[in-house]
């Protein structure tokens, strides 16, 4: 059985044009965001994208994770439709042994 655990949420404050598309300028609202984790974009309460994170940057540096209260830049796979106010929810998938 696979269990999904949310590890952090980021709020999109600004959208930037970057080489090859757009990136979301975010502030981490809770927990942490990790580059190796899965992410989904929530607009209102509706998910509009679910996939892997391609870039997580702090200033000009590529980082592995960003903690609560810190600003960062996020790019998700081939998703380019960021809007201010979107929530990026970061989660991990854990394999859990089934019991009867």
Backbone as CSV, one residue per row, in Angstrom:
resi,resn,N_x,N_y,N_z,CA_x,CA_y,CA_z,C_x,C_y,C_z
1,UNK,0.850,-1.178,0.000,0.000,0.000,0.000,0.894,1.238,0.000
2,UNK,0.487,2.261,-0.735,1.250,3.501,-0.813,0.463,4.606,-0.118
3,UNK,1.131,5.302,0.795,0.495,6.386,1.545,1.132,7.713,1.139
4,UNK,0.292,8.718,0.951,0.749,10.051,0.584,0.830,10.912,1.847
5,UNK,1.986,11.551,2.089,2.166,12.416,3.248,2.579,13.813,2.786
6,UNK,1.746,14.811,3.086,2.063,16.194,2.722,3.150,16.702,3.662
7,UNK,4.250,17.220,3.078,5.352,17.716,3.906,5.448,19.236,3.914
8,UNK,4.751,19.907,2.987,4.802,21.367,2.987,3.901,21.987,1.943
9,UNK,3.628,23.280,2.139,2.808,24.047,1.201,3.467,25.392,0.947
10,UNK,3.444,25.798,-0.318,4.005,27.092,-0.709,2.930,27.889,-1.432
11,UNK,2.943,29.200,-1.232,1.994,30.085,-1.894,2.723,30.858,-2.993
12,UNK,2.134,30.891,-4.203,2.743,31.604,-5.319,2.481,33.102,-5.147
13,UNK,3.559,33.881,-5.033,3.451,35.331,-4.857,3.609,36.085,-6.170
14,UNK,4.460,35.530,-7.071,4.734,36.203,-8.330,5.154,35.166,-9.361
15,UNK,4.854,35.429,-10.633,5.234,34.524,-11.713,6.310,35.214,-12.548
16,UNK,7.402,34.493,-12.843,8.536,35.051,-13.570,8.727,34.341,-14.898
17,UNK,9.156,35.089,-15.920,9.585,34.498,-17.182,11.040,34.089,-17.025
18,UNK,11.334,32.834,-17.352,12.701,32.327,-17.305,12.980,31.607,-18.626
19,UNK,14.238,31.297,-18.866,14.599,30.574,-20.082,13.825,29.258,-20.140
20,UNK,13.082,29.072,-21.199,12.347,27.822,-21.370,10.985,27.799,-20.703
21,UNK,10.448,28.939,-20.292,9.101,28.935,-19.718,8.892,29.938,-18.610
22,UNK,8.179,29.515,-17.569,7.862,30.382,-16.436,8.161,29.652,-15.134
23,UNK,8.434,30.438,-14.097,8.695,29.889,-12.768,7.827,30.628,-11.763
24,UNK,7.550,29.971,-10.638,6.726,30.553,-9.583,7.628,31.054,-8.460
25,UNK,7.481,32.335,-8.123,8.158,32.898,-6.955,7.250,32.656,-5.758
26,UNK,7.724,31.871,-4.791,6.867,31.392,-3.705,7.426,31.746,-2.335
27,UNK,6.535,31.692,-1.349,6.942,31.712,0.049,6.362,30.452,0.688
28,UNK,7.180,29.767,1.500,6.751,28.520,2.120,5.852,28.852,3.304
29,UNK,4.595,28.377,3.257,3.605,28.683,4.299,3.656,27.701,5.464
30,UNK,3.947,26.424,5.172,4.010,25.429,6.249,4.949,24.306,5.847
31,UNK,5.608,23.727,6.831,6.489,22.592,6.595,7.705,22.961,5.782
32,UNK,8.029,22.106,4.801,9.162,22.367,3.925,8.843,21.846,2.535
33,UNK,9.566,22.356,1.549,9.435,21.904,0.172,10.771,21.288,-0.217
34,UNK,10.732,20.057,-0.714,11.944,19.337,-1.094,11.941,19.070,-2.594
35,UNK,13.101,19.226,-3.224,13.195,19.054,-4.672,12.920,17.622,-5.115
36,UNK,13.232,16.642,-4.291,13.033,15.237,-4.670,11.588,14.755,-4.465
37,UNK,10.759,15.575,-3.817,9.374,15.182,-3.532,8.467,15.427,-4.744
38,UNK,7.255,14.894,-4.677,6.226,15.169,-5.672,5.546,16.485,-5.301
39,UNK,4.887,17.108,-6.280,4.200,18.371,-6.005,2.929,18.447,-6.829
40,UNK,1.956,19.164,-6.284,0.722,19.426,-7.031,0.390,20.903,-6.867
41,UNK,-0.210,21.457,-7.911,-0.638,22.857,-7.883,-2.133,22.871,-7.628
42,UNK,-2.546,23.598,-6.586,-3.964,23.732,-6.248,-4.411,25.159,-6.571
43,UNK,-5.471,25.266,-7.355,-6.065,26.562,-7.666,-7.458,26.530,-7.071
44,UNK,-7.658,27.326,-6.030,-8.855,27.175,-5.215,-8.653,25.876,-4.448
45,UNK,-9.528,24.919,-4.626,-9.330,23.607,-4.028,-9.088,22.538,-5.102
46,UNK,-9.080,22.970,-6.386,-8.929,22.045,-7.503,-7.468,21.844,-7.880
47,UNK,-7.007,20.589,-7.979,-5.654,20.352,-8.478,-5.590,20.596,-9.993
48,UNK,-4.583,21.352,-10.451,-4.436,21.628,-11.878,-3.168,20.984,-12.445
49,UNK,-2.269,20.508,-11.578,-1.062,19.802,-12.017,-0.586,18.903,-10.897
50,UNK,-0.081,17.730,-11.256,0.500,16.813,-10.284,1.695,16.145,-10.945
51,UNK,2.874,16.288,-10.348,4.060,15.694,-10.949,5.304,15.968,-10.121
52,UNK,6.456,15.872,-10.772,7.728,16.063,-10.085,8.185,17.520,-10.209
53,UNK,8.989,17.932,-9.231,9.578,19.255,-9.235,10.844,19.217,-10.098
54,UNK,11.016,20.211,-10.978,12.220,20.207,-11.811,13.281,21.158,-11.262
55,UNK,12.864,22.270,-10.659,13.828,23.243,-10.136,13.342,23.810,-8.817
56,UNK,14.250,23.912,-7.858,13.980,24.580,-6.581,15.177,25.483,-6.318
57,UNK,14.951,26.794,-6.359,16.055,27.748,-6.219,15.828,28.716,-5.076
58,UNK,16.919,29.070,-4.451,16.951,30.097,-3.404,17.956,31.116,-3.895
59,UNK,17.522,32.338,-4.208,18.339,33.346,-4.907,18.797,32.726,-6.229
60,UNK,20.081,32.598,-6.485,20.566,32.001,-7.739,21.007,30.550,-7.563
61,UNK,20.917,30.021,-6.337,21.443,28.690,-6.044,20.366,27.614,-6.113
62,UNK,20.731,26.479,-6.705,19.865,25.292,-6.705,19.980,24.652,-5.321
63,UNK,18.839,24.411,-4.649,18.861,23.843,-3.295,18.017,22.566,-3.246
64,UNK,18.241,21.747,-2.197,17.493,20.494,-2.048,16.179,20.690,-1.316
65,UNK,16.142,21.651,-0.349,14.888,21.921,0.357,14.872,23.337,0.890
66,UNK,13.649,23.848,1.102,13.432,25.187,1.636,12.411,25.058,2.753
67,UNK,12.685,25.697,3.894,11.817,25.573,5.079,10.818,26.722,5.182
68,UNK,9.887,26.573,6.106,8.791,27.510,6.327,9.273,28.946,6.509
69,UNK,8.553,29.891,5.871,8.824,31.310,6.029,9.858,31.864,5.058
70,UNK,10.459,31.014,4.236,11.523,31.441,3.327,10.976,31.494,1.899
71,UNK,11.484,32.454,1.108,11.064,32.585,-0.276,11.948,31.742,-1.180
72,UNK,11.373,31.289,-2.304,12.130,30.467,-3.251,11.463,30.533,-4.619
73,UNK,12.156,29.983,-5.609,11.619,29.856,-6.960,11.392,28.391,-7.265
74,UNK,10.238,28.070,-7.847,9.874,26.678,-8.117,9.443,26.534,-9.576
75,UNK,9.948,25.473,-10.227,9.446,25.055,-11.536,9.047,23.600,-11.428
76,UNK,7.886,23.272,-11.976,7.357,21.909,-11.911,7.283,21.321,-13.315
77,UNK,8.067,20.290,-13.564,8.007,19.572,-14.840,7.841,20.498,-16.025
78,UNK,6.834,20.236,-16.847,6.568,21.086,-18.017,5.358,21.997,-17.791
79,UNK,4.987,22.207,-16.536,3.839,23.055,-16.187,4.244,24.527,-16.258
80,UNK,3.457,25.352,-16.966,3.774,26.772,-17.143,2.633,27.699,-16.754
81,UNK,1.527,27.167,-16.285,0.313,27.949,-16.082,0.150,28.458,-14.653
82,UNK,1.237,28.875,-14.013,1.157,29.386,-12.640,0.334,30.667,-12.606
83,UNK,-0.382,30.866,-11.502,-1.099,32.116,-11.258,-0.829,32.538,-9.828
84,UNK,-0.783,33.846,-9.593,-0.606,34.339,-8.229,-1.750,33.825,-7.373
85,UNK,-1.423,33.348,-6.171,-2.437,32.800,-5.274,-2.543,31.285,-5.321
86,UNK,-1.928,30.647,-6.331,-1.907,29.186,-6.380,-1.172,28.645,-5.153
87,UNK,-1.531,27.443,-4.738,-0.824,26.754,-3.654,-0.087,25.570,-4.264
88,UNK,1.205,25.457,-3.971,1.982,24.300,-4.393,2.158,23.416,-3.169
89,UNK,1.576,22.230,-3.246,1.597,21.286,-2.127,2.643,20.216,-2.435
90,UNK,3.576,20.037,-1.526,4.680,19.103,-1.706,4.399,17.857,-0.852
91,UNK,4.544,16.654,-1.454,4.238,15.437,-0.708,5.201,14.321,-1.079
92,UNK,5.286,13.339,-0.195,6.087,12.154,-0.462,5.170,10.937,-0.455
93,UNK,5.571,9.922,-1.185,4.825,8.670,-1.218,5.604,7.649,-0.414
94,UNK,4.943,7.075,0.593,5.580,6.083,1.460,4.920,4.730,1.231
95,UNK,5.742,3.697,1.142,5.201,2.344,1.039,4.981,1.824,2.436
96,UNK,3.764,1.332,2.692,3.385,0.839,4.004,2.978,-0.625,3.875
97,UNK,3.468,-1.448,4.765,3.088,-2.865,4.752,1.615,-2.986,5.111
98,UNK,0.894,-3.803,4.373,-0.517,-4.031,4.674,-0.651,-5.026,5.811
99,UNK,-1.601,-4.751,6.689,-1.893,-5.683,7.782,-3.373,-6.035,7.739
100,UNK,-3.699,-7.164,8.278,-5.092,-7.608,8.300,-5.748,-7.233,9.599
